[in-house]
C-alpha cells in the first residue's frame, strides 16, 4: 500500500535548508520516494494554516518510508532540515 509523508514547514535559515534541498533528492529516490508537492503556491480556503510551505512525498510502501527516514544517509542530512526550518511531519497510508 502506498504511503505519504506530509510536511508543513516554516523556513527560518535558508542557507541550512538549501543545503538540505541539494542533498535530499538522491536519498529519496533511492528508497522509491518522489515529491508530489514541494512548496508551491497555496491558498487557504477553510480554517487556519500557519505554515507557508507544504511538502507531500509518495512512497511505494510504509516500510519504504521507514527505511528512508531511518537510513544513515537521510539521518546525516536531517539536522540541516531541523536547523533550517520549523516543521510538522506525518506519515499516512494511502488507499
Secondary structure as UniProt FT lines:
FT   STRAND          3..11
FT   HELIX           14..30
FT   TURN            31..32
FT   STRAND          34..38
FT   STRAND          53..59
FT   HELIX           62..70
FT   HELIX           72..84
FT   STRAND          85..93
//
